Amino acid sequence: MRNGFRILDTDCHQIEPPSIWAKYIDPEFADRAPAMADIGGGKQAMVVEGMPLTKQDGNYPMDAKEFHDAVVEAMKQHEEARAQGFNAISRLADMEREGVDVQVVYPTVGGQLLGKQFHDTDLLAACCRAYNDWSIDYCSADAAKLLSAAMLPMQSPDHAIEEAKRSSERGAACFYIRPNPVEGRNLYHPGFDRLWAVLAELGKPVCIHDSGSPYLPSFGERMHTHTSGHIIAHPFEAMVAMMSLIWYGVIESNPDLKIVHVEADAGWLPYWLQRMEQHWEFSGNAEHPLLKKRPTEYFKSNFLVACRGDEMTLPAAVELVGEDYITFNTDYPHPDGTWPGGFQALIDQPISEQSKRKIFWDNAAATFGVAE
């Protein structure tokens, strides 16, 4: 608790030790597990199926010296946690110091892994199992405070269904997917219909979160630096994902499906609802027969969007959309996040105490099934 507010941070990350993949993967895949390797030019990178997890050429790169220097500088605040390998003990200590009650924890390397095509989707599924098992074990250090998001191999809907069921039974709190098209399939593709039905039945939220420099299609590809690509990729991909799930009937067909958008800010939310409503006013559900209600109705029944504490547009989003549909994230311990300043920034926002309480805790606690 901080300043009288309970805090549920809906977007935090693992910094996966490179050894976990070989250690946790099924033995039959051990010789092909993701591993650090020399990729030329004196560079080391995590590699699987002979390819680095992040693109090393083309647009939206991650290897500019200026970008690397900015990352190093920003990560200095986490030197103590880094010295401990970002283990659960160091994480819980950071949470205690800053008054954070609960974190939802996503992969870092795992998010990059989901951003590439796989020749062997059995290997991809094994990688997801390995990460999910390791992360659930990690979070068992205090399962009431650390909620593990299970990564799903969307490149293979059948494998994704299997892993959703398996990881949920093992204790995953939610499911992590990227918003990008995979194998030419948008999120509304019929190939995902069974998956959405299973996820709705399991009753745990689906958390949509982009990640940097993917091989998959990304709005970031239009830019020629990682910074500029990152500016547009996360929010634009989130906007398209939300529209897709609403307009193509995924929510209509799965009314119990709960979607949480994280690490994309929330300032775009009033505009995006407005944009969808304008098209509803113009043509109703023309071309979209599964859109039975207004877009905003689907949004308000099924979605949460996470904000940063420092968003100058947050008061407008609260006023125009409502305090019940926004939650909070810091992106701990990533260098472009708002840990720890984001907490006080939200406390200082010119919104009501009730709105702050709902954003910090109530909205997400209800969605993730966190007890008071």
C-alpha positions as CSV (number, residue, x, y, z in Angstrom):
1,M,0.0,0.0,0.0
2,R,1.2,3.5,-0.8
3,N,-0.3,6.7,0.5
4,G,-3.4,4.8,1.5
5,F,-3.8,3.2,-2.0
6,R,-3.5,-0.5,-2.7
7,I,-1.6,-1.0,-5.9
8,L,-1.9,-3.7,-8.6
9,D,0.6,-3.1,-11.3
10,T,-0.8,-4.8,-14.4
11,D,2.4,-4.7,-16.5
12,C,5.7,-5.9,-15.0
13,H,8.4,-8.1,-16.6
14,Q,10.7,-11.0,-16.0
15,I,14.3,-10.7,-16.9
16,E,14.7,-14.3,-17.9
17,P,18.1,-15.9,-17.1
18,P,19.4,-17.4,-20.4
19,S,19.7,-20.8,-18.7
20,I,16.0,-21.3,-18.0
21,W,15.1,-22.4,-21.5
22,A,17.4,-25.4,-21.6
23,K,16.7,-26.2,-18.0
24,Y,12.9,-26.1,-18.2
25,I,12.2,-27.3,-21.7
26,D,11.1,-30.8,-22.4
27,P,14.1,-33.1,-22.8
28,E,13.4,-33.9,-26.4
29,F,13.9,-30.2,-27.3
30,A,16.8,-29.5,-25.1
31,D,19.4,-29.4,-27.9
32,R,17.2,-26.8,-29.7
33,A,16.2,-24.6,-26.8
34,P,16.8,-20.8,-27.1
35,A,20.4,-20.0,-26.2
36,M,22.9,-17.3,-26.4
37,A,25.1,-17.5,-29.6
38,D,27.5,-15.4,-31.6
39,I,25.6,-13.8,-34.5
40,G,28.6,-12.1,-36.1
41,G,30.3,-8.8,-35.7
42,G,31.2,-9.6,-32.2
43,K,27.6,-9.6,-31.1
44,Q,25.9,-12.2,-28.9
45,A,22.1,-12.7,-29.0
46,M,19.4,-15.2,-28.0
47,V,18.9,-17.5,-30.9
48,V,16.4,-20.2,-31.7
49,E,16.0,-22.2,-34.9
50,G,19.3,-20.5,-36.0
51,M,17.8,-17.0,-35.9
52,P,18.1,-14.2,-33.4
53,L,14.8,-13.5,-31.5
54,T,14.8,-9.9,-32.7
55,K,15.4,-8.7,-36.2
56,Q,18.9,-7.7,-36.9
57,D,18.3,-5.9,-40.2
58,G,15.6,-3.8,-41.8
59,N,13.5,-1.2,-40.0
60,Y,12.8,-0.8,-36.3
61,P,16.2,-2.1,-35.1
62,M,17.3,-2.4,-31.5
63,D,21.1,-2.2,-31.9
64,A,21.8,1.6,-32.2
65,K,24.6,2.7,-29.9
66,E,22.5,5.7,-28.8
67,F,19.6,3.5,-27.9
68,H,21.8,1.0,-26.0
69,D,23.4,3.9,-24.1
70,A,20.0,5.2,-23.0
71,V,19.0,1.7,-21.8
72,V,22.2,1.4,-19.8
73,E,21.6,4.7,-18.1
74,A,18.0,4.0,-17.3
75,M,18.7,0.6,-15.9
76,K,21.1,2.0,-13.3
77,Q,18.2,2.4,-10.8
78,H,17.9,-1.4,-10.9
79,E,21.5,-2.2,-10.1
80,E,20.7,-4.0,-6.8
81,A,18.0,-6.2,-8.5
82,R,20.4,-6.9,-11.4
83,A,23.1,-8.0,-9.0
84,Q,20.6,-10.6,-7.7
85,G,19.7,-11.7,-11.2
86,F,16.3,-10.0,-10.9
87,N,15.2,-12.9,-8.7
88,A,11.9,-13.0,-6.8
89,I,13.6,-11.9,-3.6
90,S,14.8,-8.7,-5.2
91,R,11.4,-8.1,-6.9
92,L,9.5,-8.5,-3.7
93,A,11.9,-6.2,-1.9
94,D,11.3,-3.5,-4.6
95,M,7.6,-4.0,-4.2
96,E,7.7,-3.6,-0.5
97,R,9.8,-0.5,-0.7
98,E,7.5,1.2,-3.2
99,G,4.2,0.0,-1.6
100,V,3.1,-2.3,-4.5
101,D,0.7,-5.0,-3.4
102,V,0.5,-7.1,-6.6
103,Q,2.3,-7.4,-9.9
104,V,1.2,-9.1,-13.1
105,V,4.4,-10.5,-14.6
106,Y,5.1,-11.0,-18.3
107,P,8.1,-12.3,-20.2
108,T,10.8,-10.1,-21.8
109,V,12.7,-12.6,-24.0
110,G,9.5,-14.6,-24.2
111,G,7.7,-11.7,-25.8
112,Q,10.5,-11.4,-28.4
113,L,10.3,-15.2,-29.0
114,L,6.6,-14.9,-29.8
115,G,7.4,-12.2,-32.4
116,K,9.0,-14.6,-34.9
117,Q,7.8,-17.3,-37.2
118,F,8.6,-20.9,-36.2
119,H,9.4,-23.6,-38.7
120,D,8.6,-26.1,-35.9
121,T,5.6,-25.1,-33.8
122,D,6.1,-28.1,-31.6
123,L,9.4,-26.4,-30.6
124,L,7.6,-23.1,-30.0
125,A,5.0,-24.8,-27.8
126,A,7.8,-26.4,-25.8
127,C,9.5,-23.0,-25.4
128,C,6.2,-21.6,-24.1
129,R,5.8,-24.5,-21.6
130,A,9.4,-23.9,-20.4
131,Y,8.9,-20.2,-19.8
132,N,5.5,-20.7,-18.2
133,D,6.7,-23.4,-15.8
134,W,9.7,-21.4,-14.8
135,S,7.7,-18.2,-14.3
136,I,5.0,-19.9,-12.3
137,D,7.8,-21.4,-10.1
138,Y,9.3,-18.0,-9.8
139,C,6.0,-16.4,-8.8
140,S,5.4,-19.1,-6.2
141,A,7.8,-17.2,-3.9
142,D,4.6,-15.2,-3.1
143,A,1.8,-16.3,-5.3
144,A,-0.6,-13.7,-3.8
145,K,1.7,-10.9,-4.9
146,L,3.2,-12.2,-8.1
147,L,0.7,-13.2,-10.9
148,S,2.3,-15.0,-13.8
149,A,1.0,-14.3,-17.3
150,A,1.3,-17.4,-19.5
151,M,2.6,-16.9,-23.0
152,L,0.6,-18.6,-25.7
153,P,2.0,-19.9,-29.0
154,M,-0.4,-18.1,-31.3
155,Q,1.5,-19.3,-34.4
156,S,-0.4,-22.6,-33.7
157,P,-3.9,-22.2,-32.4
158,D,-4.1,-25.9,-31.4
159,H,-0.9,-25.6,-29.4
160,A,-2.2,-22.3,-27.9
161,I,-5.4,-24.0,-26.7
162,E,-3.4,-26.8,-25.1
163,E,-1.0,-24.5,-23.4
164,A,-3.8,-22.2,-22.1
165,K,-5.5,-25.2,-20.4
166,R,-2.2,-26.6,-19.1
167,S,-0.8,-23.3,-17.7
168,S,-4.1,-22.3,-16.2
169,E,-4.2,-25.6,-14.3
170,R,-0.6,-25.0,-13.1
171,G,-1.6,-21.6,-11.7
172,A,-1.1,-19.0,-14.4
173,A,-3.2,-15.9,-13.5
174,C,-3.8,-14.7,-17.1
175,F,-2.7,-15.2,-20.7
176,Y,-0.3,-13.1,-22.6
177,I,-0.5,-12.6,-26.4
178,R,0.9,-10.1,-28.8
179,P,-1.5,-8.0,-31.0
180,N,0.4,-8.6,-34.2
181,P,-0.9,-10.7,-37.1
182,V,0.6,-14.2,-37.0
183,E,0.9,-16.5,-40.1
184,G,-1.3,-14.0,-41.9
185,R,-4.0,-14.3,-39.2
186,N,-5.4,-11.3,-37.5
187,L,-6.9,-11.9,-34.0
188,Y,-10.4,-12.3,-35.5
189,H,-9.3,-15.0,-37.9
190,P,-11.6,-18.0,-37.8
191,G,-8.6,-20.2,-37.0
192,F,-8.7,-18.6,-33.5
193,D,-12.4,-19.2,-32.8
194,R,-11.9,-22.3,-30.7
195,L,-9.0,-20.6,-28.8
196,W,-11.2,-17.6,-27.8
197,A,-13.9,-19.9,-26.7
198,V,-11.5,-21.9,-24.5
199,L,-10.0,-18.7,-23.0
200,A,-13.4,-17.4,-22.2
201,E,-14.3,-20.7,-20.5
202,L,-11.2,-20.7,-18.4
203,G,-12.3,-17.3,-17.0
204,K,-8.9,-15.7,-16.8
205,P,-8.1,-12.4,-18.6
206,V,-6.2,-12.2,-21.9
207,C,-3.5,-9.5,-21.7
208,I,-2.5,-8.0,-25.0
209,H,1.0,-6.6,-25.1
210,D,3.3,-5.7,-28.0
211,S,7.0,-6.2,-27.9
212,G,9.9,-4.7,-29.8
213,S,11.5,-5.5,-33.1
214,P,9.4,-8.5,-34.2
215,Y,9.6,-10.5,-37.4
216,L,5.8,-10.4,-37.4
217,P,4.1,-7.4,-39.1
218,S,4.2,-4.3,-36.9
219,F,3.4,-0.6,-37.3
220,G,6.9,-0.1,-36.0
221,E,8.3,-1.4,-39.3
222,R,7.5,1.9,-41.0
223,M,10.1,3.7,-38.9
224,H,13.9,3.5,-39.2
225,T,14.9,3.7,-35.5
226,H,13.8,1.6,-32.6
227,T,12.6,4.7,-30.7
228,S,10.3,5.9,-33.4
229,G,9.0,2.4,-34.1
230,H,8.3,1.9,-30.5
231,I,6.4,5.1,-30.2
232,I,3.8,3.9,-32.7
233,A,3.9,0.1,-32.4
234,H,2.5,-0.4,-28.9
235,P,-0.5,1.9,-29.0
236,F,-1.4,1.4,-32.7
237,E,-1.2,-2.4,-32.4
238,A,-3.4,-2.1,-29.2
239,M,-6.0,0.0,-31.0
240,V,-6.2,-2.4,-34.0
241,A,-6.5,-5.4,-31.7
242,M,-9.3,-3.8,-29.7
243,M,-11.2,-2.8,-32.9
244,S,-10.7,-6.3,-34.4
245,L,-12.1,-8.1,-31.3
246,I,-15.1,-5.8,-31.2
247,W,-16.0,-5.4,-34.9
248,Y,-15.4,-9.0,-36.0
249,G,-17.6,-10.5,-33.4
250,V,-15.1,-12.1,-31.1
251,I,-16.6,-10.4,-28.0
252,E,-20.1,-11.0,-29.2
253,S,-19.4,-14.7,-29.5
254,N,-17.5,-14.8,-26.2
255,P,-19.2,-12.4,-23.8
256,D,-17.2,-13.7,-20.8
257,L,-13.8,-13.0,-22.5
258,K,-11.9,-10.3,-20.5
259,I,-9.3,-8.3,-22.4
260,V,-6.6,-6.1,-20.7
261,H,-4.4,-3.9,-22.9
262,V,-1.1,-3.1,-21.2
263,E,2.0,-1.0,-22.0
264,A,0.1,1.1,-24.6
265,D,-1.0,4.0,-22.5
266,A,-4.7,5.0,-22.2
267,G,-4.8,8.5,-23.7
268,W,-5.9,7.2,-27.0
269,L,-9.0,5.5,-25.6
270,P,-11.6,8.3,-25.8
271,Y,-10.6,9.0,-29.4
272,W,-10.6,5.3,-30.4
273,L,-14.1,4.8,-29.0
274,Q,-15.2,7.9,-30.7
275,R,-13.8,6.7,-34.0
276,M,-15.5,3.4,-33.7
277,E,-18.8,5.1,-32.7
278,Q,-18.6,7.4,-35.8
279,H,-18.5,4.3,-38.0
280,W,-21.4,2.7,-36.1
281,E,-23.4,5.9,-36.7
282,F,-22.5,5.9,-40.4
283,S,-23.2,2.3,-41.3
284,G,-24.2,0.3,-38.2
285,N,-23.0,-3.2,-38.6
286,A,-22.7,-3.1,-42.4
287,E,-20.0,-5.7,-43.3
288,H,-19.9,-6.8,-39.7
289,P,-23.1,-8.8,-38.9
290,L,-21.6,-10.1,-35.6
291,L,-21.5,-6.5,-34.3
292,K,-24.9,-6.6,-32.5
293,K,-24.3,-3.7,-30.1
294,R,-22.6,-0.4,-30.2
295,P,-18.8,-0.7,-30.0
296,T,-18.6,1.2,-26.7
297,E,-21.0,-1.3,-25.1
298,Y,-18.6,-4.1,-25.9
299,F,-15.7,-2.1,-24.7
300,K,-17.3,-1.4,-21.3
301,S,-18.4,-5.0,-20.7
302,N,-15.1,-6.7,-21.7
303,F,-12.0,-4.4,-21.7
304,L,-9.6,-2.7,-19.4
305,V,-6.8,-0.4,-20.6
306,A,-3.7,0.3,-18.5
307,C,-2.4,3.8,-18.1
308,R,1.0,5.3,-17.0
309,G,0.7,7.5,-14.0
310,D,2.2,10.4,-15.9
311,E,-0.2,10.7,-18.8
312,M,-1.4,14.3,-19.2
313,T,-4.5,12.9,-21.0
314,L,-5.6,10.7,-18.2
315,P,-8.1,13.2,-16.7
316,A,-9.8,13.4,-20.1
317,A,-9.9,9.6,-20.4
318,V,-11.5,9.3,-17.0
319,E,-14.0,12.0,-17.8
320,L,-14.9,10.9,-21.3
321,V,-14.8,7.1,-20.9
322,G,-15.1,6.5,-17.2
323,E,-13.1,5.5,-14.1
324,D,-14.2,1.9,-14.3
325,Y,-12.3,1.0,-17.5
326,I,-8.7,2.1,-16.7
327,T,-6.0,0.3,-14.7
328,F,-2.3,1.1,-13.9
329,N,1.1,-0.2,-15.0
330,T,4.8,0.8,-14.7
331,D,6.6,-1.8,-17.0
332,Y,9.0,-2.7,-14.1
333,P,11.9,-3.2,-14.6
334,H,12.2,-2.1,-18.2
335,P,14.2,1.0,-18.9
336,D,11.3,2.8,-20.7
337,G,8.8,2.3,-17.9
338,T,7.8,4.6,-15.0
339,W,9.1,2.7,-12.0
340,P,9.1,4.2,-9.4
341,G,7.9,7.7,-10.4
342,G,4.7,6.5,-11.9
343,F,3.1,5.9,-8.5
344,Q,3.4,9.5,-7.3
345,A,2.5,10.8,-10.7
346,L,-0.9,9.0,-10.6
347,I,-1.4,10.2,-7.0
348,D,-0.8,13.8,-8.2
349,Q,-3.2,13.5,-11.1
350,P,-6.2,16.0,-11.0
351,I,-8.8,13.2,-10.7
352,S,-10.8,12.1,-7.7
353,E,-9.6,9.9,-4.9
354,Q,-12.2,7.3,-6.0
355,S,-10.8,7.3,-9.6
356,K,-7.3,6.8,-8.3
357,R,-8.4,3.9,-6.1
358,K,-10.2,2.2,-9.0
359,I,-7.2,2.7,-11.3
360,F,-4.6,1.6,-8.8
361,W,-6.6,-1.4,-7.5
362,D,-10.3,-2.0,-7.8
363,N,-10.7,-2.4,-11.6
364,A,-7.8,-4.8,-12.1
365,A,-8.4,-6.7,-8.8
366,A,-11.9,-7.6,-10.0
367,T,-10.7,-8.7,-13.5
368,F,-7.7,-10.7,-12.2
369,G,-9.7,-12.2,-9.3
370,V,-7.5,-10.8,-6.6
371,A,-8.9,-11.0,-3.1
372,E,-9.1,-7.9,-0.9
